[in-house]
Amino acid sequence: MFPKVPDYHKPNKPQVPNGLGIIYVLVSATYLFLLDYFDKGLRTQNGIASVSALTLVACILFGGFMGLLDDWMDLRWRYKALLPILASLPLAALRQGTPTMSTYFWGTINFGAYGGLGRLAFYFGVIPLIVTITTNTINQLGGLNGLETVCPSIVLFGLLLGSSSGFQVFLYVPLLAYVILAFFNVQGKLFVGNTGSFAIGLTIAAYAIIANVEQTLVISILPYIFNSSLILLTVFLSGKKASMLLEEKKLTSQSRRSLVTLITYHNPLNERQVVTIVSFLITVSTALALVVEFLMH
C-alpha cells in the first residue's frame, strides 16, 4: 500500500514503507471531529473550545496535505518554507489563541492593548511566524529512525503537561497515535515521511497557539531552532549541505553543518545512540520550558 524507500543509514540500505504519517493525520482528524460532535454542549459553554477542535483539525489536515505534496513532488525548500503560512490561516481567521503572551524575561505582552492594529499584528504576523518556524524546524531535524517521531512526541507531551486541562483532551489520541508510530519507526519498520513530520509540526504549533502556551513551545524547540540555524548558516556561507558516512554500522561526519553532524563529528556512533542524544537534548529543553511555566504561575 505504501511506497518503499531505502534506509540509507543501515547496512545494505533495506527498503522501508514510507508515508505512514497519513495514519496519524486520519486518526487525529477523526478523533477531533468526533470530539467536537459528541461534546458540542460543553464546548459552547467554554466559548472557544468548539472552534478550537475544528481549527486544530484544519491545521493537521493541511500539514498532511503539504507533506504528501512534498513526498510526491520533492518540493524545494523555498516552497516548503512558505507553505506553513497558508496553514496558519485557520488560526488567524477564527481568532484562535489570545493576543496576550506571557514571557519569562519581558513579562506579559498584550497585543490587544494596541487596539485593532495590535490584534492584526498578532493574528497575521505573530501566528504565521510561530507556525512557519515550528513546522520547518521540526521537518529539518530528521533522517534517522526516531528523530521525526520520538522528538516531536516529547515536545507534544510537554505542551500537554504545560497547558490547562480544558485543552489537554485535544492531544490524547493524536499523541497516542504518534507514539505508536514512533515505536515502529525506532525499530526501522516504517517512516512517517514528510506527511508525518509536517502534520506533527503543525499540530505542535497550532496547539501551542490555541492553548496559549507559546513560551513553552519556543523553549521546548530550542534544539530544533539551533539545528535549523546551523543548517541555513552553512548553506548560505558555503553552499554545502550536512551529510554523514556509514562506516561499520556507525555514523560519522567530517563537518559540523547540523545538530546531528555536530554530534557525530569525528565521533562514530550508531543510529540509536545519535537519536538518544538528540532526544535527551529535547527532553532537557522541554523540561526547562515546563519549569519556567511553573515559576511564572
N, C-alpha and C positions, 0 to 999 in steps of 0.2 A: 504493500500500500504506500509506503514512504520511500522516496529515492535514497539510495545509499551513497555515502561519500567516504573517502579514505580517512582513517585516523592517523594523521601524519606523525604524531608523537609516540607511536608504538611500533615495535619491530614488525616488519612485513606489511605495515600500513593496512590493517584489516578494514573491511567495509562495514560501516555502521549506519543504521537508519537515521535520517536527518529530518528536521522539521517537526518533531513531535511536540514542540511548544504549542501547536494548534490544539492539543488536548487541554492544555491549561486555559487557553482562550475560551474554548467551548464550555468547559466545566465551570469556569468563573462566571461567564456571561449567563449561563443557565441558572446558577445559584443566585446571582444578584437580581435577575428578573423575577425569580420565584420569591425571593426575599421581599421584594417590593410589592408583589401581588398579594401575598398572604399576610403582610404586616402593614398594609396601607393605612389602617386607622391610627396605629402608633406613630407612623411617620408624619401623618397630618398634624398630630399634636406637637411633634417636635419641630414642625415648621420647615426645616430644610432637609430632613433625613430622606424623605421620599425622592426628592430631586437628586440627592447625593448618590444614592444607589444607582440610579439610571445614568447619572453623569459618569460614574466610575465604569459602568458597562460600556458606554460610548468610547471612553479612553482606551479600555482594554481591547475592544474590537478594532479600533483604529490602529493600535500598536500591532495587533496580529496581522492586519492587512498590510501595514507598512513592512513588517518582517517578511511576509510571504512575497511581496513585491521585490524585496531585496534578494531573497533566496532564488527567485525565478530570473531576475534581470541583472543581479550583481550591481546594484546602484553605486555610483561614485559617491565619495564622502561629502561632496558639496551638496548633493541632493538629500542624503541621509541626515545631514546636519540641519537642514531647513524643514524637513517634513514634520518633525515633532511640533513645530509652531502651529501647524494646522490642527494637530491633536489637542492643543490647549484651548481650542475654540469652545468646546462644550463647557469647560470650566469658566471661561470668561462670559459666554453668552448667558449662562444660568446663574452667574454671580456666585459661584461656589467659593467657599472659604471666606474668611473675614479680612477686610483691609487693614487689620491691626496685627502686627507681627511682634512677638516678644523676642528680644535678643539679650544675650548674657552681658555683652560689653556696652551696648548702646541703649539699653532699656527698651521700652515699648515704642515701636514706630507705628503711628496711626496715620495711614494714608487718607482715611476718611475725614481727618481734621482739615484737609485742604479742599474739601468740597468735591464737586463732580470731577474736577481735573485730577485730584488725588486718587479717587476711585478708578478713574480711567487708566491712570498710570499703573495701578496695581493689577487690574484685570487684564489689560492689554500690553503691559510691559513686564511687570514682575512675574506673573504667572507663566507667560511663554518662555521667559528666561529660565525659570526653575525647571519647567518641563523639558526644554531643549538640552540643558546641561545634564540633567539627571539621566535622560534617556540615552544620550550619546556616550556619556562616560561609562555607563553600565554596559552598553553594547561593545565598547572598545576593549574592555577587560575580559577577554575570552580566549578560546583556542585550546585550552586544556580541559580535560574532563573534570567538572566540578566548579570551574570559575564562573560559568554562566548560570549555574543553578544554586550551588551552596552559598556563594557570597551574597547574591540578591536575597536569598531566603533569610539570611542573618539580618540584613537591613530591614526587611519587611517585618520580621519578628520584633525588632527593636521599635519600629514605628507603632506596632500593635500595642506593645507594653507602654509606650510613651503617650498614647492618646487616651481620651476619655472612653468609658465603657459604652457610650451611646454609638460610637463609630466602630468599635472593635469587631462587631458582628460582621462587618463587610469583608473582613480579611480571613475569617475562619476557614472557609472552604478553599479560596484561592491559595492561601498559604499552604494548606494541607496538600493540595494538588501539586504545587510546585516542589514541595519537599519529597513527594513520591517520585516525581520526575528526577529530582536530584539524586535520589538513591540509586536509580538505574544509570544515570549519567556518570556518576563517580565510578561505577564499575565498567564504563566504556560500552554499555549496551545500547545507548541512544544518544542523540544530540537534539537539543531543543531548537537549534538553529537561530537565525535572526528573528523568526516568528516568536520564539520564546523570549529572547533577550529584549526585543523591543516591547513586547507586551508586558513583561515584568517591570521594565524600566518605567513605562507609562503608568503602571499600577502604583509603583512606589511614589512617583511624582504627584499623581492625581490624589492619592490617598493623603499624602502629607499636606496638600493644599486644602482638601475637604475637611480634614480633622484639625487643621491649624497647628501642625507640628513641623513647620518648615525649618526651624532651627535644628530640631532633632535630625531631620533629613540631611541638612548641609554638613553637620559634624560627622554623621554616620558614613557619608560617602567621600570623606576626605582622601582615603587611599585611591578611590576611583578618579577623583579630580587630579591627584598627583600623577597617576598613570597617564591620563589623557594629556596633561600639560607637558609631560616628558615626551610623549609621542609627537605631539604637534610641534614642540620646540625643535626636536631633532629633524623632523620632516622639513620645516621651514628653513633651518640653518644648513642642513646637509643634503636634503632631498632623499634621504635613505630611511627605510622602514626597519622596525625591530624584527629580529629573526633569531631562531635558536637552532642548534645542531643536536641530533640524536646520536649519541655515541655509547654503545654497550648498554642500552636501556636507560641511559641517563641523559638529561638535557643540560646543555651548556651554551653559553653565549660569549661572543667576543666583543660585544658592545653593550652600552647601557642606554637603550633607547625606549625602554618601557619598564614598568614595575617588575614584570616577570624576568626580563633580561637583566635587570639590575640585580635581582636575587640570584640568578644563575651565572653571573659574570665571573668567568674563571672558577666557577664553583659548581661542579657537576652534581645534579640532584635528579632523582626520579620524579615522574609526573605527580605522584601522590604527595611527595614532600613539598613541591612547589605550591600546590593547591592548598596544603595545610598551612604553610607560612602566610600566604595571601589571605586565607580565611581567618587566620589568627589576627592579622592586622585589622581586618574589617570588624572582627569581633571587639577588638580594643576600641576602635573609633566609635562603634555603636554603643558600647558600654559607657564610654565617655559622654556621648550625647545624652544618654539616659540620666547620668549623674548630674549633668548641667541642668537638664529639665527638672530633676528633683530639687536641686538647690534653688531654682527660681520659684518653686512653689512651696 
